[in-house]
Amino acid sequence: MLNDIHAAAWSAYYGATAKGGELDEKTMALIGLAAGMALNCHPCVQHYREACRQHGCSDAAIADVLAKVMAVAAGQKKIQFSRYQGNDSGSACC
């Protein structure tokens, strides 16, 4: 739980990111959707999916976002696994 000072600062920060400095609102909604998907934030995905609809994003545009998030996630897992290949020394990571 945030105290009043932190809650006000958070609200101001989040509000300031709602509209891009260079990017239009449609693009910002698609980025929000991608971030929500990548971070597995269900309320964010619901919010930004609705924002995408309000800004005229097509099903195809939303599918592109989903495909890119899936590709990045798969790439991250591929890299993660490759770091462990050949490492059978059993030593701790640190």
N, CA, C and O atoms as a GROMACS GRO file, in nm:
protein
  376
    1MET      N    1   0.084  -0.117   0.000
    1MET     CA    2   0.000   0.000   0.000
    1MET      C    3   0.089   0.124   0.000
    1MET      O    4   0.184   0.133   0.079
    2LEU      N    5   0.059   0.216  -0.087
    2LEU     CA    6   0.136   0.340  -0.094
    2LEU      C    7   0.078   0.444   0.001
    2LEU      O    8  -0.044   0.451   0.020
    3ASN      N    9   0.166   0.525   0.061
    3ASN     CA   10   0.115   0.636   0.140
    3ASN      C   11   0.068   0.746   0.045
    3ASN      O   12   0.085   0.735  -0.076
    4ASP      N   13   0.010   0.850   0.098
    4ASP     CA   14  -0.049   0.956   0.015
    4ASP      C   15   0.053   1.021  -0.077
    4ASP      O   16   0.022   1.050  -0.192
    5ILE      N   17   0.173   1.045  -0.028
    5ILE     CA   18   0.278   1.110  -0.109
    5ILE      C   19   0.317   1.020  -0.225
    5ILE      O   20   0.326   1.066  -0.339
    6HIS      N   21   0.340   0.892  -0.196
    6HIS     CA   22   0.380   0.798  -0.301
    6HIS      C   23   0.266   0.774  -0.401
    6HIS      O   24   0.290   0.763  -0.521
    7ALA      N   25   0.144   0.766  -0.351
    7ALA     CA   26   0.028   0.745  -0.439
    7ALA      C   27   0.012   0.863  -0.534
    7ALA      O   28  -0.016   0.844  -0.653
    8ALA      N   29   0.030   0.983  -0.484
    8ALA     CA   30   0.019   1.103  -0.570
    8ALA      C   31   0.130   1.105  -0.674
    8ALA      O   32   0.107   1.139  -0.790
    9ALA      N   33   0.252   1.069  -0.632
    9ALA     CA   34   0.364   1.066  -0.726
    9ALA      C   35   0.341   0.960  -0.834
    9ALA      O   36   0.368   0.984  -0.952
   10TRP      N   37   0.292   0.842  -0.792
   10TRP     CA   38   0.263   0.736  -0.888
   10TRP      C   39   0.157   0.780  -0.988
   10TRP      O   40   0.172   0.760  -1.108
   11SER      N   41   0.050   0.839  -0.938
   11SER     CA   42  -0.058   0.884  -1.025
   11SER      C   43  -0.009   0.987  -1.125
   11SER      O   44  -0.046   0.983  -1.242
   12ALA      N   45   0.074   1.079  -1.079
   12ALA     CA   46   0.128   1.182  -1.168
   12ALA      C   47   0.217   1.119  -1.275
   12ALA      O   48   0.209   1.155  -1.393
   13TYR      N   49   0.302   1.026  -1.234
   13TYR     CA   50   0.391   0.959  -1.329
   13TYR      C   51   0.311   0.879  -1.432
   13TYR      O   52   0.334   0.891  -1.552
   14TYR      N   53   0.219   0.798  -1.384
   14TYR     CA   54   0.140   0.714  -1.474
   14TYR      C   55   0.060   0.801  -1.571
   14TYR      O   56   0.052   0.770  -1.690
   15GLY      N   57   0.002   0.907  -1.520
   15GLY     CA   58  -0.074   0.998  -1.606
   15GLY      C   59   0.014   1.062  -1.712
   15GLY      O   60  -0.030   1.083  -1.826
   16ALA      N   61   0.138   1.094  -1.675
   16ALA     CA   62   0.229   1.156  -1.771
   16ALA      C   63   0.270   1.060  -1.882
   16ALA      O   64   0.308   1.104  -1.991
   17THR      N   65   0.262   0.931  -1.857
   17THR     CA   66   0.299   0.834  -1.960
   17THR      C   67   0.181   0.793  -2.047
   17THR      O   68   0.198   0.718  -2.144
   18ALA      N   69   0.062   0.840  -2.014
   18ALA     CA   70  -0.057   0.799  -2.089
   18ALA      C   71  -0.053   0.845  -2.234
   18ALA      O   72  -0.101   0.775  -2.323
   19LYS      N   73   0.003   0.961  -2.257
   19LYS     CA   74   0.016   1.012  -2.393
   19LYS      C   75   0.165   1.023  -2.424
   19LYS      O   76   0.243   1.074  -2.343
   20GLY      N   77   0.201   0.976  -2.540
   20GLY     CA   78   0.342   0.979  -2.577
   20GLY      C   79   0.388   1.119  -2.613
   20GLY      O   80   0.309   1.204  -2.655
   21GLY      N   81   0.515   1.142  -2.597
   21GLY     CA   82   0.572   1.268  -2.639
   21GLY      C   83   0.582   1.275  -2.791
   21GLY      O   84   0.561   1.381  -2.851
   22GLU      N   85   0.613   1.164  -2.852
   22GLU     CA   86   0.626   1.154  -2.997
   22GLU      C   87   0.525   1.059  -3.060
   22GLU      O   88   0.488   1.075  -3.176
   23LEU      N   89   0.481   0.962  -2.984
   23LEU     CA   90   0.393   0.859  -3.037
   23LEU      C   91   0.247   0.896  -3.019
   23LEU      O   92   0.209   0.959  -2.920
   24ASP      N   93   0.165   0.856  -3.115
   24ASP     CA   94   0.022   0.884  -3.105
   24ASP      C   95  -0.043   0.788  -3.006
   24ASP      O   96   0.016   0.689  -2.965
   25GLU      N   97  -0.166   0.820  -2.967
   25GLU     CA   98  -0.236   0.742  -2.865
   25GLU      C   99  -0.261   0.597  -2.908
   25GLU      O  100  -0.259   0.507  -2.824
   26LYS      N  101  -0.284   0.574  -3.035
   26LYS     CA  102  -0.306   0.438  -3.085
   26LYS      C  103  -0.179   0.354  -3.064
   26LYS      O  104  -0.186   0.241  -3.017
   27THR      N  105  -0.065   0.411  -3.100
   27THR     CA  106   0.061   0.340  -3.082
   27THR      C  107   0.090   0.318  -2.935
   27THR      O  108   0.137   0.210  -2.897
   28MET      N  109   0.062   0.418  -2.851
   28MET     CA  110   0.084   0.403  -2.707
   28MET      C  111  -0.004   0.292  -2.650
   28MET      O  112   0.038   0.218  -2.561
   29ALA      N  113  -0.128   0.279  -2.700
   29ALA     CA  114  -0.216   0.172  -2.654
   29ALA      C  115  -0.161   0.036  -2.694
   29ALA      O  116  -0.166  -0.059  -2.615
   30LEU      N  117  -0.108   0.024  -2.815
   30LEU     CA  118  -0.048  -0.102  -2.859
   30LEU      C  119   0.075  -0.137  -2.776
   30LEU      O  120   0.097  -0.254  -2.743
   31ILE      N  121   0.156  -0.037  -2.743
   31ILE     CA  122   0.273  -0.061  -2.658
   31ILE      C  123   0.228  -0.105  -2.519
   31ILE      O  124   0.285  -0.197  -2.462
   32GLY      N  125   0.126  -0.040  -2.465
   32GLY     CA  126   0.074  -0.079  -2.335
   32GLY      C  127   0.023  -0.221  -2.336
   32GLY      O  128   0.045  -0.296  -2.241
   33LEU      N  129  -0.044  -0.259  -2.444
   33LEU     CA  130  -0.093  -0.396  -2.457
   33LEU      C  131   0.023  -0.495  -2.458
   33LEU      O  132   0.019  -0.597  -2.390
   34ALA      N  133   0.127  -0.464  -2.536
   34ALA     CA  134   0.244  -0.551  -2.542
   34ALA      C  135   0.310  -0.563  -2.405
   34ALA      O  136   0.348  -0.673  -2.364
   35ALA      N  137   0.325  -0.452  -2.336
   35ALA     CA  138   0.388  -0.455  -2.203
   35ALA      C  139   0.303  -0.536  -2.106
   35ALA      O  140   0.357  -0.615  -2.028
   36GLY      N  141   0.173  -0.516  -2.109
   36GLY     CA  142   0.085  -0.593  -2.022
   36GLY      C  143   0.093  -0.742  -2.047
   36GLY      O  144   0.096  -0.822  -1.954
   37MET      N  145   0.098  -0.779  -2.176
   37MET     CA  146   0.112  -0.921  -2.211
   37MET      C  147   0.246  -0.974  -2.162
   37MET      O  148   0.252  -1.082  -2.102
   38ALA      N  149   0.352  -0.900  -2.188
   38ALA     CA  150   0.486  -0.947  -2.153
   38ALA      C  151   0.503  -0.961  -2.003
   38ALA      O  152   0.574  -1.050  -1.957
   39LEU      N  153   0.438  -0.874  -1.926
   39LEU     CA  154   0.451  -0.879  -1.780
   39LEU      C  155   0.341  -0.960  -1.714
   39LEU      O  156   0.334  -0.969  -1.591
   40ASN      N  157   0.255  -1.019  -1.796
   40ASN     CA  158   0.146  -1.104  -1.746
   40ASN      C  159   0.056  -1.029  -1.650
   40ASN      O  160   0.015  -1.082  -1.546
   41CYS      N  161   0.024  -0.904  -1.686
   41CYS     CA  162  -0.063  -0.820  -1.603
   41CYS      C  163  -0.203  -0.820  -1.664
   41CYS      O  164  -0.231  -0.746  -1.758
   42HIS      N  165  -0.290  -0.904  -1.611
   42HIS     CA  166  -0.424  -0.919  -1.667
   42HIS      C  167  -0.505  -0.789  -1.668
   42HIS      O  168  -0.569  -0.760  -1.769
   43PRO      N  169  -0.503  -0.710  -1.561
   43PRO     CA  170  -0.577  -0.583  -1.567
   43PRO      C  171  -0.522  -0.489  -1.674
   43PRO      O  172  -0.598  -0.418  -1.740
   44CYS      N  173  -0.389  -0.489  -1.692
   44CYS     CA  174  -0.329  -0.405  -1.796
   44CYS      C  175  -0.372  -0.451  -1.935
   44CYS      O  176  -0.407  -0.369  -2.020
   45VAL      N  177  -0.370  -0.582  -1.957
   45VAL     CA  178  -0.411  -0.635  -2.088
   45VAL      C  179  -0.555  -0.596  -2.116
   45VAL      O  180  -0.586  -0.552  -2.227
   46GLN      N  181  -0.642  -0.611  -2.018
   46GLN     CA  182  -0.783  -0.573  -2.039
   46GLN      C  183  -0.795  -0.424  -2.068
   46GLN      O  184  -0.867  -0.383  -2.159
   47HIS      N  185  -0.725  -0.342  -1.989
   47HIS     CA  186  -0.733  -0.197  -2.007
   47HIS      C  187  -0.681  -0.155  -2.144
   47HIS      O  188  -0.747  -0.080  -2.216
   48TYR      N  189  -0.563  -0.204  -2.180
   48TYR     CA  190  -0.503  -0.161  -2.307
   48TYR      C  191  -0.570  -0.225  -2.428
   48TYR      O  192  -0.568  -0.167  -2.537
   49ARG      N  193  -0.628  -0.342  -2.412
   49ARG     CA  194  -0.704  -0.400  -2.524
   49ARG      C  195  -0.825  -0.311  -2.554
   49ARG      O  196  -0.857  -0.286  -2.670
   50GLU      N  197  -0.891  -0.264  -2.450
   50GLU     CA  198  -1.004  -0.171  -2.468
   50GLU      C  199  -0.955  -0.039  -2.527
   50GLU      O  200  -1.020   0.018  -2.614
   51ALA      N  201  -0.841   0.009  -2.480
   51ALA     CA  202  -0.785   0.133  -2.535
   51ALA      C  203  -0.751   0.115  -2.683
   51ALA      O  204  -0.773   0.206  -2.763
   52CYS      N  205  -0.699  -0.001  -2.719
   52CYS     CA  206  -0.669  -0.029  -2.860
   52CYS      C  207  -0.798  -0.022  -2.943
   52CYS      O  208  -0.800   0.036  -3.051
   53ARG      N  209  -0.903  -0.082  -2.892
   53ARG     CA  210  -1.032  -0.079  -2.962
   53ARG      C  211  -1.081   0.064  -2.977
   53ARG      O  212  -1.129   0.103  -3.084
   54GLN      N  213  -1.070   0.143  -2.871
   54GLN     CA  214  -1.117   0.282  -2.874
   54GLN      C  215  -1.039   0.366  -2.974
   54GLN      O  216  -1.091   0.463  -3.028
   55HIS      N  217  -0.914   0.329  -2.999
   55HIS     CA  218  -0.830   0.404  -3.093
   55HIS      C  219  -0.830   0.341  -3.232
   55HIS      O  220  -0.749   0.379  -3.317
   56GLY      N  221  -0.919   0.246  -3.255
   56GLY     CA  222  -0.937   0.191  -3.389
   56GLY      C  223  -0.840   0.083  -3.431
   56GLY      O  224  -0.823   0.059  -3.550
   57CYS      N  225  -0.775   0.018  -3.336
   57CYS     CA  226  -0.684  -0.090  -3.372
   57CYS      C  227  -0.764  -0.210  -3.422
   57CYS      O  228  -0.866  -0.248  -3.363
   58SER      N  229  -0.718  -0.267  -3.528
   58SER     CA  230  -0.785  -0.383  -3.586
   58SER      C  231  -0.744  -0.511  -3.513
   58SER      O  232  -0.647  -0.512  -3.437
   59ASP      N  233  -0.819  -0.617  -3.538
   59ASP     CA  234  -0.780  -0.749  -3.486
   59ASP      C  235  -0.642  -0.787  -3.537
   59ASP      O  236  -0.564  -0.849  -3.465
   60ALA      N  237  -0.612  -0.749  -3.661
   60ALA     CA  238  -0.482  -0.783  -3.719
   60ALA      C  239  -0.369  -0.710  -3.646
   60ALA      O  240  -0.263  -0.768  -3.625
   61ALA      N  241  -0.390  -0.586  -3.607
   61ALA     CA  242  -0.288  -0.511  -3.533
   61ALA      C  243  -0.264  -0.574  -3.397
   61ALA      O  244  -0.150  -0.587  -3.352
   62ILE      N  245  -0.372  -0.612  -3.330
   62ILE     CA  246  -0.360  -0.676  -3.200
   62ILE      C  247  -0.292  -0.812  -3.214
   62ILE      O  248  -0.214  -0.851  -3.127
   63ALA      N  249  -0.321  -0.884  -3.321
   63ALA     CA  250  -0.254  -1.012  -3.347
   63ALA      C  251  -0.105  -0.992  -3.370
   63ALA      O  252  -0.024  -1.074  -3.328
   64ASP      N  253  -0.067  -0.883  -3.437
   64ASP     CA  254   0.075  -0.852  -3.456
   64ASP      C  255   0.145  -0.832  -3.323
   64ASP      O  256   0.257  -0.879  -3.302
   65VAL      N  257   0.078  -0.761  -3.231
   65VAL     CA  258   0.135  -0.739  -3.098
   65VAL      C  259   0.152  -0.873  -3.027
   65VAL      O  260   0.258  -0.900  -2.970
   66LEU      N  261   0.050  -0.956  -3.030
   66LEU     CA  262   0.057  -1.087  -2.965
   66LEU      C  263   0.172  -1.168  -3.024
   66LEU      O  264   0.249  -1.230  -2.950
   67ALA      N  265   0.185  -1.170  -3.154
   67ALA     CA  266   0.291  -1.247  -3.219
   67ALA      C  267   0.429  -1.196  -3.178
   67ALA      O  268   0.519  -1.276  -3.154
   68LYS      N  269   0.447  -1.064  -3.168
   68LYS     CA  270   0.577  -1.009  -3.130
   68LYS      C  271   0.608  -1.043  -2.984
   68LYS      O  272   0.722  -1.078  -2.952
   69VAL      N  273   0.510  -1.033  -2.895
   69VAL     CA  274   0.532  -1.069  -2.755
   69VAL      C  275   0.571  -1.216  -2.744
   69VAL      O  276   0.662  -1.251  -2.670
   70MET      N  277   0.501  -1.301  -2.820
   70MET     CA  278   0.534  -1.444  -2.818
   70MET      C  279   0.675  -1.469  -2.870
   70MET      O  280   0.748  -1.551  -2.815
   71ALA      N  281   0.715  -1.398  -2.976
   71ALA     CA  282   0.848  -1.416  -3.034
   71ALA      C  283   0.957  -1.372  -2.936
   71ALA      O  284   1.059  -1.439  -2.922
   72VAL      N  285   0.936  -1.258  -2.870
   72VAL     CA  286   1.034  -1.209  -2.774
   72VAL      C  287   1.044  -1.305  -2.656
   72VAL      O  288   1.155  -1.336  -2.610
   73ALA      N  289   0.930  -1.353  -2.607
   73ALA     CA  290   0.932  -1.447  -2.495
   73ALA      C  291   1.004  -1.577  -2.534
   73ALA      O  292   1.082  -1.630  -2.455
   74ALA      N  293   0.977  -1.627  -2.653
   74ALA     CA  294   1.043  -1.749  -2.698
   74ALA      C  295   1.193  -1.727  -2.714
   74ALA      O  296   1.273  -1.812  -2.678
   75GLY      N  297   1.230  -1.612  -2.768
   75GLY     CA  298   1.372  -1.580  -2.782
   75GLY      C  299   1.443  -1.571  -2.648
   75GLY      O  300   1.556  -1.617  -2.634
   76GLN      N  301   1.376  -1.513  -2.552
   76GLN     CA  302   1.434  -1.503  -2.418
   76GLN      C  303   1.457  -1.640  -2.359
   76GLN      O  304   1.561  -1.664  -2.298
   77LYS      N  305   1.363  -1.731  -2.376
   77LYS     CA  306   1.378  -1.867  -2.324
   77LYS      C  307   1.490  -1.942  -2.398
   77LYS      O  308   1.563  -2.020  -2.338
   78LYS      N  309   1.503  -1.917  -2.528
   78LYS     CA  310   1.610  -1.980  -2.606
   78LYS      C  311   1.746  -1.934  -2.555
   78LYS      O  312   1.837  -2.015  -2.537
   79ILE      N  313   1.758  -1.804  -2.531
   79ILE     CA  314   1.884  -1.750  -2.479
   79ILE      C  315   1.910  -1.804  -2.339
   79ILE      O  316   2.022  -1.843  -2.307
   80GLN      N  317   1.806  -1.806  -2.256
   80GLN     CA  318   1.820  -1.856  -2.120
   80GLN      C  319   1.871  -2.001  -2.121
   80GLN      O  320   1.963  -2.034  -2.046
   81PHE      N  321   1.814  -2.085  -2.205
   81PHE     CA  322   1.855  -2.224  -2.210
   81PHE      C  323   1.998  -2.238  -2.261
   81PHE      O  324   2.074  -2.320  -2.211
   82SER      N  325   2.033  -2.159  -2.361
   82SER     CA  326   2.167  -2.171  -2.420
   82SER      C  327   2.276  -2.138  -2.318
   82SER      O  328   2.389  -2.186  -2.331
   83ARG      N  329   2.245  -2.060  -2.219
   83ARG     CA  330   2.343  -2.027  -2.115
   83ARG      C  331   2.374  -2.148  -2.028
   83ARG      O  332   2.481  -2.155  -1.967
   84TYR      N  333   2.282  -2.242  -2.022
   84TYR     CA  334   2.302  -2.359  -1.937
   84TYR      C  335   2.359  -2.478  -2.011
   84TYR      O  336   2.402  -2.575  -1.947
   85GLN      N  337   2.362  -2.475  -2.140
   85GLN     CA  338   2.414  -2.588  -2.216
   85GLN      C  339   2.564  -2.604  -2.187
   85GLN      O  340   2.640  -2.508  -2.190
   86GLY      N  341   2.601  -2.725  -2.161
   86GLY     CA  342   2.741  -2.753  -2.137
   86GLY      C  343   2.789  -2.718  -1.997
   86GLY      O  344   2.905  -2.742  -1.964
   87ASN      N  345   2.702  -2.661  -1.916
   87ASN     CA  346   2.742  -2.625  -1.780
   87ASN      C  347   2.696  -2.734  -1.686
   87ASN      O  348   2.590  -2.725  -1.626
   88ASP      N  349   2.780  -2.842  -1.673
   88ASP     CA  350   2.744  -2.952  -1.586
   88ASP      C  351   2.834  -2.956  -1.463
   88ASP      O  352   2.846  -3.059  -1.398
   89SER      N  353   2.898  -2.842  -1.432
   89SER     CA  354   2.989  -2.839  -1.318
   89SER      C  355   2.917  -2.840  -1.185
   89SER      O  356   2.977  -2.870  -1.082
   90GLY      N  357   2.790  -2.806  -1.186
   90GLY     CA  358   2.713  -2.804  -1.061
   90GLY      C  359   2.746  -2.688  -0.971
   90GLY      O  360   2.699  -2.682  -0.858
   91SER      N  361   2.825  -2.594  -1.019
   91SER     CA  362   2.862  -2.481  -0.934
   91SER      C  363   2.745  -2.384  -0.920
   91SER      O  364   2.657  -2.376  -1.006
   92ALA      N  365   2.746  -2.311  -0.811
   92ALA     CA  366   2.644  -2.211  -0.788
   92ALA      C  367   2.663  -2.095  -0.885
   92ALA      O  368   2.773  -2.075  -0.937
   93CYS      N  369   2.558  -2.022  -0.908
   93CYS     CA  370   2.565  -1.913  -1.006
   93CYS      C  371   2.649  -1.797  -0.955
   93CYS      O  372   2.702  -1.721  -1.035
   94CYS      N  373   2.661  -1.783  -0.829
   94CYS     CA  374   2.733  -1.666  -0.776
   94CYS      C  375   2.867  -1.704  -0.724
   94CYS      O  376   2.941  -1.618  -0.676
   0.00000   0.00000   0.00000
